[in-house]
Amino acid sequence: MSHPRLGVAVLTMGNRPAELAALLESVARQEQSAARVVVVANGTPLPELPAGVDGVEPGENLGVSGGRNAAIAYLRQCADVDVVVDLDDDGLLVDTGVFSKLTALYAADTRLGVVSFRIADEHGHTQRRHVPRLRAKDPMRGGEVTTFLGGGHALSMPMLEQIGDWPQEFFFAHEETDLAWRALDAGWRVVYEPSLLLQHPKTSPARHAVYYRMTARNRVWLAKRHLPAPLVPVYLGVWTVLTLVRTRSLRGVRAWAGGFWEGVTQPAGRRAPMRWATVARMTRLGRPPVI
């Protein structure tokens, strides 16, 4: 892409109006303007939006995956966007040069598929779970990775045309990994770029009531959809052990077990196992697809 045009997509459930307004203001302050900015109202009426910001109101909560697909469909029909930038509605772009840096990255590499932002709270601290690699002590170390952060990232539209959009049936949890694995298997690069900062309040994913169930179900679906057959039991076995060690709540374990059973018994969508060459590539990047 010689001059990639950015489209910004934000999902909202209507419960963070002040944060959404602040985010949109930070988008408007960018040195390089976005070609489009769209807000998807997920199961809520569209809020009043600033001039120049478009709105999509699906009429129901489509989840993270479905809401982002609605934004992509809108941006695709506008036909003036090359890169989609997804931002959480309670995030904030504190640096006005984020979009110009992002444009330069995509202009320099035609096989750049995904760019993951660094997420830090108002004190500059990045939670371990917000570093998309196993060795997470230094959040300022960037480079190629095998997954990315949902709260702040960019996606190449040509990549999406090739590999498809978000996995709608996932609703939320592990939808980023599903998309990243498909991107890697198609030869695209996934990069963590810590100089692109999204400020975001410190949170725990377990704050969502269905977190444990969705996490377990979607991990099983990931394995069923994308892993070579010999790796499926290894991947699920590793994550079962890790979950049992990490989960402190009996209620959480029960919800996780129910979700795991859902994943096993319910269809996961089209099975397209990744190539062994992709497994090797992910291993070289430090995260083989078994953990």
VOBA-1610 file (N, C-alpha, C; in pm, whole numbers, padded with zeros to 5 digits, always signed):
BEGIN
Met+00085-00119+00000Met+00000+00000+00000Met+00089+00124+00000Ser+00077+00207-00101Ser+00160+00326-00107Ser+00109+00437-00014His-00022+00454-00008His-00083+00555+00080His-00206+00494+00147Pro-00185+00404+00244Pro-00300+00336+00306Pro-00393+00432+00377Arg-00523+00411+00355Arg-00626+00494+00417Arg-00684+00419+00536Leu-00695+00488+00650Leu-00738+00424+00773Leu-00887+00445+00798Gly-00953+00340+00846Gly-01090+00349+00894Gly-01093+00304+01038Val-01153+00383+01124Val-01157+00352+01267Val-01293+00293+01302Ala-01292+00182+01376Ala-01415+00115+01418Ala-01418+00104+01570Val-01530+00146+01629Val-01547+00141+01774Val-01680+00074+01805Leu-01678-00024+01894Leu-01801-00087+01942Leu-01842-00024+02074Thr-01971-00005+02095Thr-02019+00046+02223Thr-02149-00024+02261Met-02168-00042+02391Met-02294-00094+02443Met-02372+00016+02514Gly-02328+00140+02496Gly-02401+00253+02550Gly-02377+00281+02696Asn-02286+00207+02761Asn-02266+00222+02905Asn-02141+00303+02940Arg-02074+00360+02840Arg-01954+00440+02866Arg-01957+00568+02782Pro-02059+00650+02796Pro-02071+00766+02707Pro-01957+00865+02720Ala-01909+00890+02844Ala-01799+00986+02862Ala-01671+00932+02801Glu-01644+00803+02821Glu-01522+00743+02768Glu-01525+00739+02615Leu-01644+00708+02560Leu-01657+00706+02414Leu-01631+00845+02355Ala-01687+00947+02418Ala-01666+01084+02370Ala-01518+01122+02374Ala-01449+01083+02482Ala-01307+01114+02495Ala-01225+01041+02389Leu-01260+00914+02363Leu-01189+00837+02261Leu-01206+00902+02124Leu-01329+00936+02088Leu-01354+00997+01957Leu-01283+01131+01944Glu-01273+01202+02053Glu-01198+01328+02049Glu-01050+01303+02025Ser-00996+01197+02087Ser-00855+01164+02066Ser-00830+01115+01923Val-00928+01051+01863Val-00918+01012+01722Val-00915+01136+01633Ala-01002+01233+01664Ala-01009+01356+01585Ala-00881+01438+01597Arg-00806+01423+01708Arg-00684+01501+01730Arg-00563+01443+01658Gln-00576+01329+01595Gln-00462+01267+01530Gln-00406+01357+01418Glu-00272+01359+01408Glu-00207+01441+01305Glu-00253+01399+01165Gln-00272+01269+01147Gln-00325+01218+01020Gln-00470+01176+01041Ser-00560+01232+00966Ser-00701+01202+00983Ser-00736+01065+00926Ala-00832+01000+00990Ala-00886+00875+00935Ala-00981+00907+00820Ala-00984+00819+00722Ala-01077+00838+00610Ala-01221+00819+00656Arg-01242+00729+00752Arg-01375+00701+00807Arg-01364+00670+00955Val-01464+00708+01030Val-01478+00667+01170Val-01621+00617+01187Val-01636+00495+01237Val-01770+00438+01253Val-01785+00381+01393Val-01900+00406+01453Val-01934+00352+01584Val-02049+00252+01565Val-02031+00131+01616Val-02135+00029+01610Val-02201+00019+01746Ala-02331+00042+01752Ala-02408+00034+01876Ala-02454-00111+01894Asn-02386-00184+01981Asn-02409-00327+01997Asn-02520-00353+02099Gly-02643-00369+02049Gly-02755-00396+02137Gly-02804-00274+02212Thr-02777-00156+02160Thr-02818-00031+02224Thr-02847+00071+02115Pro-02931+00171+02143Pro-02949+00276+02042Pro-02820+00354+02021Leu-02803+00405+01901Leu-02685+00485+01872Leu-02683+00611+01958Pro-02570+00641+02021Pro-02561+00768+02094Pro-02545+00884+01996Glu-02557+01004+02046Glu-02529+01120+01963Glu-02380+01122+01931Leu-02348+01134+01803Leu-02209+01125+01759Leu-02160+01258+01703Pro-02031+01284+01716Pro-01977+01409+01660Pro-01989+01411+01508Ala-01982+01528+01452Ala-01983+01543+01306Ala-01866+01465+01247Gly-01892+01396+01138Gly-01788+01319+01072Gly-01773+01177+01121Val-01851+01139+01222Val-01850+01002+01274Val-01978+00933+01231Asp-01967+00820+01165Asp-02082+00745+01118Asp-02128+00645+01224Gly-02252+00602+01214Gly-02306+00507+01309Gly-02372+00389+01242Val-02361+00272+01305Val-02428+00151+01261Val-02503+00095+01380Glu-02631+00064+01361Glu-02715+00014+01470Glu-02776-00119+01428Pro-02712-00232+01465Pro-02762-00363+01421Pro-02897-00402+01481Gly-02934-00344+01595Gly-03061-00380+01658Gly-03051-00491+01760Glu-02933-00550+01774Glu-02910-00654+01874Glu-02761-00657+01908Asn-02728-00721+02018Asn-02587-00735+02057Asn-02526-00851+01978Leu-02438-00819+01886Leu-02375-00919+01800Leu-02247-00975+01861Gly-02211-00930+01982Gly-02085-00969+02040Gly-01970-00893+01977Val-01851-00919+02027Val-01732-00851+01973Val-01712-00888+01826Ser-01715-01016+01797Ser-01691-01061+01659Ser-01795-01006+01563Gly-01922-01021+01598Gly-02028-00974+01510Gly-02029-00824+01495Gly-02004-00752+01604Gly-02001-00606+01596Gly-01888-00557+01508Arg-01772-00618+01519Arg-01660-00579+01434Arg-01686-00615+01288Asn-01754-00726+01266Asn-01790-00759+01128Asn-01887-00657+01069Ala-01978-00607+01153Ala-02070-00503+01106Ala-01994-00377+01067Ala-01893-00342+01145Ala-01810-00226+01112Ala-01733-00248+00982Ile-01677-00368+00966Ile-01602-00398+00844Ile-01693-00393+00722Ala-01814-00447+00735Ala-01909-00445+00623Ala-01940-00300+00584Tyr-01958-00214+00682Tyr-01986-00074+00653Tyr-01867-00008+00584Leu-01747-00029+00637Leu-01628+00032+00579Leu-01600-00024+00439Arg-01631-00151+00421Arg-01607-00213+00290Arg-01696-00150+00184Gln-01821-00122+00218Gln-01911-00063+00119Gln-01875+00082+00089Cys-01806+00146+00183Cys-01760+00284+00159Cys-01645+00287+00057Ala-01570+00178+00048Ala-01466+00159-00054Ala-01356+00264-00047Asp-01332+00321+00071Asp-01223+00419+00082Asp-01132+00391+00201Val-01126+00262+00243Val-01046+00223+00358Val-00958+00104+00322Asp-00829+00113+00357Asp-00734+00004+00333Asp-00696-00069+00461Val-00708-00001+00574Val-00670-00056+00704Val-00779-00022+00805Val-00828-00123+00877Val-00929-00102+00982Val-00859-00093+01116Val-00886+00011+01192Val-00831+00028+01327Val-00943+00007+01428Asp-00934-00101+01505Asp-01034-00131+01608Asp-00986-00077+01742Leu-01072+00000+01810Leu-01038+00058+01939Leu-01151+00033+02039Asp-01115-00006+02162Asp-01215-00019+02268Asp-01275+00116+02300Asp-01404+00117+02334Asp-01470+00246+02357Asp-01429+00313+02488Asp-01356+00241+02576Asp-01302+00305+02696Asp-01151+00324+02686Gly-01099+00316+02564Gly-00958+00344+02541Gly-00936+00490+02507Leu-00808+00528+02493Leu-00773+00667+02464Leu-00640+00670+02391Leu-00634+00744+02281Leu-00509+00764+02210Leu-00442+00890+02266Val-00340+00870+02350Val-00277+00986+02414Val-00172+01051+02325Asp-00124+00979+02226Asp-00026+01031+02131Asp-00098+01069+02002Thr-00073+01189+01951Thr-00141+01233+01829Thr-00077+01176+01702Gly+00032+01103+01716Gly+00100+01049+01598Gly+00075+00903+01570Val-00024+00843+01638Val-00049+00699+01622Val-00084+00664+01478Phe-00175+00738+01417Phe-00219+00704+01282Phe-00110+00725+01178Ser-00028+00826+01196Ser+00080+00848+01100Ser+00184+00737+01110Lys+00216+00691+01231Lys+00308+00578+01248Lys+00250+00452+01185Leu+00121+00430+01209Leu+00055+00311+01157Leu+00055+00312+01004Thr+00026+00426+00945Thr+00026+00438+00800Thr+00163+00406+00743Ala+00267+00455+00808Ala+00404+00429+00761Ala+00436+00280+00766Leu+00390+00211+00871Leu+00416+00067+00881Leu+00352-00010+00766Tyr+00227+00021+00736Tyr+00159-00050+00627Tyr+00213-00010+00490Ala+00254+00114+00475Ala+00309+00157+00347Ala+00441+00087+00316Ala+00513+00048+00421Ala+00645-00012+00403Ala+00641-00163+00383Asp+00527-00228+00406Asp+00522-00374+00404Asp+00387-00422+00350Thr+00388-00473+00229Thr+00262-00516+00166Thr+00206-00644+00228Arg+00286-00718+00306Arg+00239-00841+00370Arg+00213-00822+00519Leu+00206-00697+00562Leu+00172-00669+00701Leu+00021-00684+00716Gly-00020-00781+00795Gly-00163-00807+00810Gly-00225-00743+00933Val-00159-00763+01048Val-00214-00717+01176Val-00107-00641+01253Val-00145-00527+01309Val-00056-00454+01401Val-00127-00442+01535Ser-00064-00495+01639Ser-00120-00492+01773Ser-00061-00374+01850Phe-00147-00292+01909Phe-00102-00178+01989Phe-00054-00226+02126Arg+00019-00141+02195Arg+00047-00162+02338Arg-00068-00102+02418Ile-00115-00175+02518Ile-00222-00126+02604Ile-00163-00103+02743Ala-00183+00017+02796Ala-00133+00052+02929Ala-00237+00136+03002Asp-00238+00126+03135Asp-00332+00207+03212Asp-00281+00350+03225Glu-00354+00432+03299Glu-00319+00574+03310Glu-00186+00598+03381His-00133+00494+03447His-00002+00504+03513His+00110+00450+03424Gly+00075+00407+03303Gly+00175+00355+03211Gly+00205+00207+03230His+00127+00139+03314His+00152-00003+03340His+00076-00090+03242Thr+00145-00189+03186Thr+00085-00285+03094Thr+00068-00419+03165Gln-00054-00469+03172Gln-00078-00599+03233Gln-00013-00710+03151Arg+00029-00814+03220Arg+00097-00926+03152Arg+00011-00984+03040Arg-00121-00992+03062Arg-00209-01051+02961Arg-00221-00962+02837His-00173-00838+02847His-00180-00747+02733His-00051-00744+02651Val+00039-00837+02679Val+00159-00852+02595Val+00141-00981+02516Pro+00127-00974+02383Pro+00086-01092+02306Pro+00199-01189+02272Arg+00275-01228+02375Arg+00376-01332+02360Arg+00402-01392+02497Leu+00474-01504+02501Leu+00495-01574+02627Leu+00590-01498+02718Arg+00701-01448+02664Arg+00797-01373+02747Arg+00749-01229+02756Ala+00674-01201+02862Ala+00598-01076+02869Ala+00653-00975+02969Lys+00775-00995+03019Lys+00827-00905+03121Lys+00848-00764+03068Asp+00890-00753+02943Asp+00918-00621+02886Asp+00813-00587+02781Pro+00711-00507+02815Pro+00606-00474+02718Pro+00654-00381+02606Met+00777-00328+02619Met+00829-00238+02517Met+00906-00313+02407Arg+00915-00444+02419Arg+00984-00523+02316Arg+00881-00566+02211Gly+00894-00511+02093Gly+00800-00543+01987Gly+00851-00651+01895Gly+00784-00668+01782Gly+00825-00767+01683Gly+00710-00856+01640Glu+00742-00956+01561Glu+00640-01048+01512Glu+00587-01137+01624Val+00456-01160+01623Val+00389-01240+01726Val+00289-01332+01658Thr+00220-01412+01739Thr+00125-01509+01682Thr-00020-01480+01720Thr-00042-01374+01797Thr-00177-01329+01827Thr-00170-01179+01852Phe-00283-01117+01888Phe-00281-00972+01905Phe-00389-00931+02004Leu-00390-00802+02039Leu-00478-00751+02142Leu-00607-00696+02083Gly-00720-00738+02138Gly-00847-00693+02085Gly-00876-00546+02110Gly-00823-00491+02220Gly-00856-00354+02257Gly-00805-00247+02163Gly-00692-00274+02097Gly-00634-00177+02005Gly-00547-00247+01902His-00587-00243+01777His-00512-00311+01672His-00556-00259+01535Ala-00482-00296+01434Ala-00516-00260+01297Ala-00512-00384+01209Leu-00601-00389+01110Leu-00613-00503+01020Leu-00610-00456+00875Ser-00532-00525+00794Ser-00528-00496+00651Ser-00657-00544+00584Met-00722-00455+00509Met-00842-00497+00437Met-00812-00601+00330Pro-00700-00590+00253Pro-00668-00699+00160Pro-00650-00833+00231Met-00593-00831+00351Met-00581-00956+00427Met-00719-01013+00459Leu-00811-00928+00505Leu-00945-00975+00537Leu-01017-01030+00415Glu-00993-00968+00300Glu-01053-01019+00176Glu-01005-01161+00148Gln-00880-01191+00184Gln-00825-01323+00157Gln-00867-01427+00261Ile-00858-01392+00390Ile-00876-01493+00495Ile-01016-01492+00555Gly-01096-01388+00528Gly-01228-01378+00587Gly-01228-01288+00710Asp-01346-01257+00759Asp-01361-01163+00869Asp-01354-01235+01004Trp-01404-01169+01108Trp-01402-01226+01242Trp-01494-01349+01250Pro-01462-01446+01337Pro-01548-01564+01353Pro-01675-01527+01429Gln-01783-01503+01357Gln-01907-01449+01414Gln-01957-01533+01531Glu-01946-01666+01519Glu-02003-01753+01621Glu-01928-01749+01754Phe-01806-01692+01756Phe-01730-01686+01881Phe-01792-01588+01980Phe-01860-01486+01932Phe-01922-01380+02014Phe-01813-01298+02082Phe-01744-01353+02181Phe-01621-01292+02230Phe-01536-01400+02296Ala-01407-01375+02307Ala-01304-01463+02362Ala-01235-01542+02251His-01108-01516+02236His-01019-01586+02142His-01048-01559+01995Glu-01135-01460+01967Glu-01159-01427+01826Glu-01032-01371+01761Glu-00947-01303+01840Glu-00822-01250+01785Glu-00728-01364+01745Thr-00720-01468+01829Thr-00632-01580+01797Thr-00681-01653+01672Asp-00811-01669+01659Asp-00866-01733+01539Asp-00824-01657+01413Leu-00838-01526+01418Leu-00804-01445+01301Leu-00653-01445+01277Ala-00574-01437+01384Ala-00428-01436+01371Ala-00377-01567+01311Trp-00431-01679+01355Trp-00385-01808+01301Trp-00416-01818+01151Arg-00533-01770+01111Arg-00566-01771+00968Arg-00473-01679+00890Ala-00441-01564+00948Ala-00351-01470+00881Ala-00212-01531+00864Leu-00159-01592+00969Leu-00026-01652+00962Leu-00023-01765+00861Asp-00129-01845+00859Asp-00133-01958+00767Asp-00139-01912+00622Ala-00190-01790+00598Ala-00197-01735+00463Ala-00074-01652+00428Gly+00025-01649+00518Gly+00150-01581+00487Gly+00158-01435+00525Trp+00062-01387+00606Trp+00064-01247+00650Trp+00144-01236+00779Arg+00193-01115+00807Arg+00270-01088+00928Arg+00178-01027+01035Val+00199-01072+01159Val+00129-01016+01275Val+00236-00954+01364Val+00224-00825+01390Val+00331-00751+01458Val+00277-00680+01582Tyr+00352-00689+01691Tyr+00325-00610+01811Tyr+00414-00488+01809Glu+00352-00369+01807Glu+00427-00244+01797Glu+00400-00159+01922Pro+00489-00165+02023Pro+00462-00097+02150Pro+00463+00055+02144Ser+00515+00113+02037Ser+00512+00260+02026Ser+00372+00312+01997Leu+00282+00223+01956Leu+00142+00260+01932Leu+00064+00231+02060Leu+00036+00335+02135Leu-00022+00318+02269Leu-00171+00348+02271Leu-00246+00255+02331Leu-00386+00281+02367Leu-00394+00279+02519Gln-00426+00394+02578Gln-00446+00398+02723Gln-00580+00336+02756His-00580+00248+02856His-00701+00171+02886His-00704+00140+03035Pro-00819+00153+03101Pro-00825+00123+03245Pro-00786-00022+03272Lys-00726-00045+03386Lys-00689-00181+03426Lys-00815-00262+03453Thr-00826-00377+03389Thr-00945-00460+03402Thr-00907-00607+03409Ser-01004-00690+03442Ser-00988-00835+03437Ser-01092-00892+03343Pro-01054-00985+03254Pro-01155-01043+03165Pro-01261-01121+03241Ala-01229-01168+03359Ala-01325-01246+03438Ala-01439-01161+03493Arg-01434-01027+03468Arg-01545-00942+03511Arg-01673-00974+03434His-01660-01036+03317His-01777-01075+03239His-01830-01208+03291Ala-01960-01216+03315Ala-02020-01334+03378Ala-01996-01461+03298Val-01991-01450+03166Val-01979-01571+03084Val-01834-01596+03039Tyr-01740-01527+03101Tyr-01600-01537+03058Tyr-01550-01681+03055Tyr-01569-01754+03165Tyr-01513-01889+03173Tyr-01575-01982+03068Arg-01707-01972+03051Arg-01773-02059+02954Arg-01728-02028+02811Met-01725-01898+02775Met-01685-01860+02640Met-01538-01896+02613Thr-01454-01875+02714Thr-01312-01906+02698Thr-01292-02054+02668Ala-01358-02140+02744Ala-01343-02283+02724Ala-01401-02328+02590Arg-01524-02285+02561Arg-01587-02325+02435Arg-01504-02284+02315Asn-01458-02158+02317Asn-01388-02106+02200Asn-01248-02164+02184Arg-01185-02204+02295Arg-01056-02273+02282Arg-01075-02407+02210Val-01180-02479+02246Val-01208-02606+02178Val-01236-02580+02030Trp-01314-02476+02002Trp-01344-02443+01863Trp-01218-02405+01785Leu-01128-02330+01849Leu-01001-02296+01784Leu-00928-02422+01740Ala-00918-02517+01833Ala-00847-02641+01803Ala-00916-02719+01692Lys-01047-02730+01700Lys-01122-02806+01600Lys-01114-02741+01462Arg-01111-02610+01459Arg-01109-02537+01331Arg-00971-02535+01265His-00865-02520+01345His-00738-02479+01287His-00617-02568+01313Leu-00621-02656+01410Leu-00499-02731+01441Leu-00493-02863+01366Pro-00374-02903+01322Pro-00358-03040+01270Pro-00403-03140+01377Ala-00461-03249+01335Ala-00523-03344+01427Ala-00434-03385+01544Pro-00304-03416+01523Pro-00222-03459+01638Pro-00206-03352+01746Leu-00223-03224+01710Leu-00203-03117+01807Leu-00329-03083+01886Val-00444-03129+01841Val-00569-03094+01908Val-00569-03140+02054Pro-00542-03269+02083Pro-00544-03310+02225Pro-00432-03246+02306Val-00319-03218+02245Val-00208-03154+02317Val-00249-03014+02360Tyr-00302-02936+02265Tyr-00343-02799+02294Tyr-00449-02796+02403Leu-00552-02878+02389Leu-00661-02878+02487Leu-00615-02933+02622Gly-00524-03029+02620Gly-00472-03083+02746Gly-00391-02980+02822Val-00304-02906+02751Val-00223-02802+02816Val-00313-02696+02879Trp-00415-02651+02803Trp-00501-02545+02854Trp-00594-02592+02965Thr-00628-02720+02965Thr-00708-02773+03075Thr-00626-02768+03205Val-00502-02812+03199Val-00416-02811+03318Val-00395-02667+03367Leu-00363-02576+03275Leu-00340-02437+03313Leu-00464-02375+03377Thr-00580-02405+03321Thr-00705-02350+03375Thr-00731-02400+03516Leu-00713-02528+03538Leu-00737-02585+03671Leu-00640-02529+03774Val-00517-02500+03731Val-00417-02444+03823Val-00447-02298+03855Arg-00491-02224+03754Arg-00508-02079+03770Arg-00643-02037+03828Thr-00747-02116+03806Thr-00882-02073+03845Thr-00905-02099+03993Arg-00935-01991+04066Arg-00952-02000+04211Arg-01098-02022+04252Ser-01189-02015+04157Ser-01331-02022+04188Ser-01390-02154+04140Leu-01458-02226+04231Leu-01525-02350+04192Leu-01635-02321+04091Arg-01703-02209+04109Arg-01806-02169+04013Arg-01744-02146+03875Gly-01625-02085+03874Gly-01556-02062+03748Gly-01517-02192+03680Val-01471-02289+03757Val-01433-02420+03702Val-01555-02489+03642Arg-01668-02480+03711Arg-01790-02544+03660Arg-01834-02479+03528Ala-01827-02345+03526Ala-01864-02274+03402Ala-01769-02311+03289Trp-01641-02321+03322Trp-01541-02360+03223Trp-01570-02500+03169Ala-01602-02593+03257Ala-01630-02731+03215Ala-01752-02735+03124Gly-01856-02655+03157Gly-01974-02650+03070Gly-01940-02596+02933Gly-01857-02492+02929Gly-01816-02436+02801Gly-01732-02533+02720Phe-01643-02607+02788Phe-01561-02708+02720Phe-01650-02812+02654Trp-01753-02857+02726Trp-01845-02956+02671Trp-01921-02899+02551Glu-01961-02773+02561Glu-02025-02708+02446Glu-01934-02711+02324Gly-01807-02677+02346Gly-01713-02676+02235Gly-01696-02812+02170Val-01696-02916+02253Val-01680-03052+02201Val-01803-03096+02124Thr-01921-03064+02175Thr-02045-03119+02118Thr-02107-03030+02010Gln-02073-02902+02006Gln-02133-02812+01908Gln-02039-02789+01791Pro-02095-02770+01671Pro-02010-02748+01554Pro-01930-02618+01566Ala-01807-02622+01519Ala-01717-02508+01531Ala-01706-02428+01402Gly-01778-02469+01300Gly-01761-02405+01169Gly-01666-02487+01083Arg-01629-02432+00970Arg-01547-02506+00873Arg-01410-02539+00931Arg-01371-02666+00918Arg-01238-02707+00962Arg-01138-02682+00849Ala-01032-02607+00882Ala-00925-02579+00785Ala-00794-02580+00861Pro-00740-02699+00890Pro-00618-02707+00972Pro-00501-02634+00907Met-00425-02564+00991Met-00309-02491+00940Met-00202-02587+00890Arg-00118-02535+00802Arg-00008-02614+00748Arg+00098-02638+00856Trp+00171-02749+00844Trp+00279-02774+00939Trp+00388-02668+00927Ala+00399-02608+00808Ala+00495-02498+00792Ala+00456-02380+00880Thr+00324-02359+00899Thr+00278-02252+00988Thr+00306-02285+01133Val+00288-02412+01170Val+00324-02456+01305Val+00471-02428+01332Ala+00556-02459+01233Ala+00700-02435+01249Ala+00729-02285+01260Arg+00660-02205+01179Arg+00680-02060+01184Arg+00641-02004+01321Met+00528-02049+01374Met+00483-02003+01505Met+00580-02046+01614Thr+00636-02164+01599Thr+00734-02214+01696Thr+00858-02126+01694Arg+00903-02089+01574Arg+01020-02001+01562Arg+00992-01864+01624Leu+00867-01820+01619Leu+00830-01692+01677Leu+00812-01700+01829Gly+00829-01820+01884Gly+00828-01834+02029Gly+00699-01883+02089Arg+00599-01914+02003Arg+00473-01962+02060Arg+00413-02069+01970Pro+00456-02194+01986Pro+00394-02302+01909Pro+00246-02312+01944Pro+00162-02355+01852Pro+00017-02356+01877Pro-00029-02471+01965Val+00036-02485+02079Val-00009-02580+02180Val-00023-02509+02315Ile+00005-02377+02318Ile-00005-02302+02443Ile-00033-02157+02409
//
